[in-house]
């Protein structure tokens, strides 16, 4: 049995309407997914920025502590050198005056 042209066109129109509804549904779902992932990405960026700020703060504290330790060691080094020079001069003077 052959369908008339009008029946065939009506059938194609029905199929196209179904396809249009399905495509609209897919577009809506994709939009929802995009919005969800945009929110997740924004949250992750905030989290990473928080970690970065925390890391920068800790790194700055470590740098400051290291410089303080270096300054302290430098001061001790100067004291040790001063004591050694004083001892050396004392020994040399003792040797010089003992033999004269």
Steps between C-alpha positions, in 0.01 A plus 500: 500500500643831391467806720390821352739790478310689771529206740871471432555873551293490822708208622826685423368809678421288806849354495651848468296625796626208709857573392454868587374409850786257553760752380354768728519255790865419414583872476339556839696213655825626348426849636441353845828306480685810387360702790589220744857472373541878493405507868735213581786665314436827680506315832823322410660827395409651834641197680824512302535874559454436873770233492726731301455787746565262790811362326627851426447601864682190629782549252540862609510390866766239421702758307480743791604228749790398276626856474476538879700179547762616250527835678538320833767267360685792343509675838634185669756459223631853559524429873695178437736676258549782752578254779739304279686815393519611863636159603749502212625849591524397868702188414734693270553774760561238769759329282668830410517631859598165653812473284618852562 
